[in-house]
Amino acid sequence: MNWKDIHGRQQILRALRAALASGNVPHAYLFCGPEGIGKKTLAKALSSALVCQESLGEPCGSCPDCKQSKTLSHPDIHWITPDGNKSLKISQTREIKRAAYFKPHEARYQVFIVERTETLTAEAANSLLVLLEDPPPQSVFILLANSSAALLPTVVSRCQLFQLPRLDNDSLINILNVSGSQLSLAESKRIVHAAAGIPGRALLLAREDRQKSYAEAVELLRQLLANESIIVLADKLAADDNLLLSLEALLTVLRDTMVLRSAGNNRLIMPINDGVSLDSLPANLSLFNCMAATEVILKLEKDLQISVNVRLAVEKALRRLKEVFDNVDGSGDTL
C-alpha cells in the first residue's frame, strides 16, 4: 500500500507526509468517517510509510518491510479488531499496552491500528486513554472510528484527528478504474450516484449486482407501505451483511422519489433496470413524507455508529417510517 493508492485525499496526504518527512510523528492518529470511506486504506498506507526501511514519509514499496506490510504480515504492525466483532475489550487494550513498550522487531516504530474504536467498552477506553497520555516513544497508534462523537473526548484530544469527507465523483470513478472493474461509463456513473461519495460502497456495488441494493430498497418501501409485518422486515434488514449500504440505497430511492415528485424528470434520477420502478410506490408519497423518512434513515445510520442493539434500532426506525408514511391526507401532504 502506497500514497499513490489514495485518491481524493490530497490535503490529508500532505499533512501526513510533511509530519513524516520532518520526523515529527504524532504518537496517535484518529481517522473518522462512515463505513467504507477509506479509513483502513489510509491506515495501511500510513503504517507502510512508518515501517519502510528506505524512506520515512515515502514508502518505497520494494523493501522487505514494505512487502510485509502489503501482505499484512509485518511483525511491527498490529491490527486490533473488536472481540467477536462486537466490542473492544479491556483484555485487548491491556495486550496493546504490554506490547507497546517493547522495542520494534525490525522497523523504526511499532504501529497499532485499532479498528472500530467507537466499540471500546468503558473500561477499555479508560485503559487506552492511560496509554495515550504516556505513550512509548517508538509506538504509533492509529485509531479508526465512524464518528469521533462516539469516543471519550479525552481520547480524541490525545490524537491528531482527520475527518475523512465523502469523495467527489471523479475520484470515485478513478478508484473504480484502478480496481479493474470492467464498467461502461453509464454503469460507472450509476454506481457513483448510488455510492454517495463512499469509495468502499462504490467498489462493493461494482463487485455485486449493481442494481440489487436499489431494487431491494424500492421493494422494502413498497412492503412497508403495503402493511407488511414490520417484525419480519426488521429481521431481514438487520441480518443484512451490508446494512449500511442498504440504508444508503434507501436514501437514494427517497431522494429520487423527491426529484420525481418535484421535477418529474426521469433523467435526474439513478438509471434503473427494467422491472424496477418507483411507480410501485404510492402516488400520495409526498415530498414532506420523503424528507421526514430521510431524517429517520440518517438517524438510524448515526445510531449504528455507536454500540447499539442493531435489531431493535432497525425495528424502531421501521416503525417510525411507517408512522411517517401513514401520516398523509388525501392531497399527499403531511398532517
Helices and strands as residue ranges (DSSP letters): G 3-5, H 10-22, E 28-32, H 39-51, H 64-70, E 77-80, H 90-100, E 110-114, G 117-119, H 122-133, E 139-145, G 148-150, H 153-157, E 160-163, H 169-178, H 185-195, H 199-207, H 212-225, H 230-238, H 243-263, G 266-268, G 278-280, H 287-303, H 310-326
